[in-house]
Amino acid sequence: LLNTDREGNYILTEDKMNFLLALFSILWKKPGESLSKEEESIISEWLTLYYKQVNQYKRERPRLDRFVSFIETISKSPSFTTDVRQKYFDAESFSLVLQKFCTDGTYGKTLNSEDNINISEYSLICFDLFGVQSDPILYPVVSLIIIELVLDKMRKNPKTRKQMVIDEAWSMLSGSMGNFIEGLFRTLRKYNAGVSIISQGIVELRNSPVGEAIKANAATLILLDHNSQPALIPDVQRFFGLTNHEVELFKSIRKTDTWRELFIKRGNVSQVFAIDVGQHATAAFSSLSTDKAKIAELTKKGGPEYAINQFVEDLNL
């Protein structure tokens, strides 16, 4: 994930160091825990030394298993027994816990590839984490790596306006992952980019240690219809600091089978907008199981474009 210079040397920037520290915190620490300041300092020092060695000899690509071996070599050296770092860093625990992410471990293929994914040429990228969402160990690791891949794309295209959307992100809003997401809201502006978090409710944001920081750094608030759950509206008002007039606007939201309204607050300006995406877009992105089954059946006959057009035509008969 690191860029290289003309001589092929890996460049360990401050952004990449912060990413790697967040990654090691997720790999090593228990859920909700973070690296101590001493551990951050020691791992930062060893990462710098490791990449210096890789750049000097240029024999191998940097990988997690090789870095763990690098630390094991340092921790077993006679000088480490008298080193003050031994007081603050449990090298044996670090090595044991990370073994499952090394070559022969359960997740050995996750972080030890010889190749990196290049997504810089694509204008729209979607990562579906449903397949790993139920794995409490793999999910935060994969999530963090994907976010860093997207950030890489954003850094490489500073002149183009970009947007990162994280759907149902409450599982990311704790520990090192939460700090990393909070950092996105603070730093993405300098890359001409924005970040949006989508949630089914405010409970996850409110209970997250970084929820207040995310709320304070998000300039735009979009609320969907809550008329079916009016008891939640006072809680929404308190969390987002909505005025009584804004709540009345929020309550006025309507929806039909073909269009719906949204409450949008941008800075101090609050308005209600009607959204009608059209039948073709509705067919393409519908989440209804009956619609999805019909589209899938039609796609087998003539491809996705035919399926959408035929679906709309059948709808209007």
N, C-alpha and C positions, 0 to 999 in steps of 0.2 A: 504493500500500500504506500510505500515511500517513493517519492520522485528521485531521479538520479541526475547528476550533472553530466557534462560532456565526456568526462573520463569514466563514467559508469559508477561513481561513488553515490551511495545512498545519502539523502539529505534529511537529517532528523530535525525537523522544524519544531517550534513550540507547539503548534497545533497538533502535530503528529505525536509529540511526547504526551500531551494531554489525553489524546485518544488511547495510546498504549497504556497509560496509567489507569484509565477507566476500564480498559479491557482486562488488565491484570487484577483489578479490584473485583470485577465480576467473576473471573475465573477462580480466584483464591478465596475471597471472603464469603461469609454467609449472606443470604438475601437481606437487604437493608443495611448491611455494614459497608464501610469504606476503608480504604487504606489510611493508616495514620500518617501524620506529616513526616515522621521519621522513615516510614516504609516508602513513601513517595520519593523522598530524597535519595534513599539508597537505590531503589529500582531505577530512578532517573540516571543516577551515576553509572550503574551497570549497563543500562541501555546505551548510553553514550560510549562506554568502553567497548561494548559488543559491536556496535556499528563501525567504530573506528577499526576494530580488528577485521571485520568483514571487508571494509573498504581497502584495508592495507593488503590483504592476501588475495581477495577476489576469487576465492576457490568455490564458494557456495552462496546460494541465495539465503538471506536471513529467514529463519522459520522459528516457530515457537519451540519445537523440540530441541533445536540447536541452542536457543537462548537458555532453556532450562538446563541443558548440559553445561553451558558456559557458567551459570551460577553455581551448579554443583561443583565444578572444578575450583571456583573461587572459595566456596564454603569449606572445601576439604583441604585447602592449603594450610600449612602450619601457621602462617601469618594471621589467618582469620580467627584463630582461637583466642588471640589477644587483641583483636580489632574491636573498637567500640561499637561497630555496626552489629556485632553478634548480640549485643544487649537489646537492640531494637528490631532485629529482623530474624525471624525463625526460618532459616533456609531449609531445614528438614521438612517443615510443614509445607512450605511453598512447593518444594519438589514433589512431595507425596500427593498433594491435592491436584497438581497440574499433570500428573502422570496420565490421567484419563484423556487429556488433550494432546498427549505426545503420540508418536507414530504408532505404537502398539496398543494404545488405549482405546476405550469405547468410542471416543470422539476424535480419534487420531487423524481422520481425513479432513476435519473442519478447518484447522489452522496450519496445516503443513504442506500445502500445495506448492508446486514449483511454478505455478502460473497465477497471474492476477487477472481478474475480470476487468475488461475495458468497456465502460458504458458511456464514454464521453461523446460518442457520435450520435446517440439517440436523443430525440427531443422529448419523448414521453416514456417513462419507465415506471412499472408497477411491480412491487415485490409482494407476493402473497405468503404470509407467515402462518397460514392455517395449519400446514403440515407439521410445524415445530412448536405451535403455540401451547400444546399440552405438555411439552417437555420443559420442566422448570430450570434445567441446567442449560440446555441448548438455546432456548428462546431468547434470553437476554443477550447472549453472545452473538447470535446471528443478527439480532436487531441492531446492535451496536455497530457491527461490521457494515451492514447495509446502509445505515445512516452515514457512516464515514465514506462509503463509496459515493453516495449522493453528494456529500460535501465536497469530495474531490472534483466532481463534475462542476459544481458551482464555482469552486476556486479557479478552475481552468477557463471559465467563460464569464469574466467579471463584467463585460459590457452588456450581456443579455439578461433581461429580467427573468427571474426563476422563482418557482414556488415549490416548497416541500410540504406535503400533506401527510400527517401521521394519524391514521384512523384507529380508534379505540386504543388509545395510548396509555391508559391508566396503569397497566402493568410495567410501564417504563418509568413511572414517576416516583421512584424511590431509589435510595442508595446512590451509587456512582452513576447509574443510568439516568436518574433524575437530575443530578448535577450536570450531566452531559446535555440533556434536553434543555435545561435552563440556559446553558451556555449558547445553544442554538439561537434562542430568542434574543440574546444580547449581541451576538456577533454576525449573524447572517446579513444584516443590513449592509455591512461593508463589502459584501460580495454581490450587491444589487439583487438580493434574494429575500424571500419571506418564508415563514413556517407557520402552518396551521395545525392545530390539534382538534380532532373530532372526538366527542364523547357522548354517550347516551344520557349522561346526567352530570351534575356538579359535584356529587359525592366524592368521586375519585380525585378531582382537582382540589377540593376543599381539604381532603384528608392527606394529600401529598405535601411533604415538606417544601416542595418547590412550587406548589400550586399558586401561592400568592405572587411569587416572582414572575411566573408565566402570565398570570392575569394582568399584572402591572405593565408587562412589556408587550402585550397583545393590543394593538391599536384598534382592531375591529372585532366586534362581537356579533355572532349570528345565532339567533334562537329560532327553533322550529315550533310548531303548534303544540301547546300544552293544555288545550281546552279539555282534553280527556282526563287530565290529571291536575285539576285546579289547586289541589292541596300543596303542590310543589312550587307554585308561583311565588308565595312569600319568601321561600328559601332562596329561590333564584334572584329575587329582588335584593335580598340582603347581601348575597355573595357578590353580585356584580354592581351593587350600589345604584340600582335603577330608581329614578324618581317616580312619583305616583302617575305622572302623565305618561312616562315611558311604559309603565306597567299596563296602563289602559290601552296604549298602542299594541303592546304585546298580546293582551287578551283579545284584541280585535282581529287577530289572524284568522283567515278562512282557508278552506281547501275543498276542492272538488275532485272528481275522477280524472280530470284533464289538466288542472293547474292547482297551484298552492301559493300561499303567501309566506313571507319570511320577515322576521323583525331583525333589522340590521342597525347596529350602533357603531358609527365611525367617529372616534374622538367624542365630541359632545353633541353630535348630530344623530338623531334616532329617526328611522323611517321604516315603513312597511312596504315591501315590494312584492309584486305578483310574478310568479315564475311559471312559464309554460314552455317546456322544451320541445314540444311537438311529438307526434306519434312515432316517428322513426327513432328518435333518441330514446323515447320511453321503451320501445321494443328492444333496443340494443342494450340498455342498462337496467331493465326491470329485474327486481329481486324476487318477484312472485314465482313460486315453484311451477305454477301452471304455465306462465309465460316462458320461463326458461326451458321447460320440457318441450313446448311447441317450437321454440326457436331452434333447439337442438335437433329436433326431428326434421325440420325444414332445411337446416344446414347440411344434413347428410344427403339431401336430394340435390342441392344446387349451390352450396357455399353460403357464407354469412350474408353477403349483400342480397342474394336472392331471398334468403330466409327472412330478413328484416322487411324487405319490400312486400313479400307475400303475406307476412304476418299483418302488416298494416292494411293491405288490401282485404284480407279476410275479416279484419276488424270492422271495416266500413261497409261490408255487404249488408 
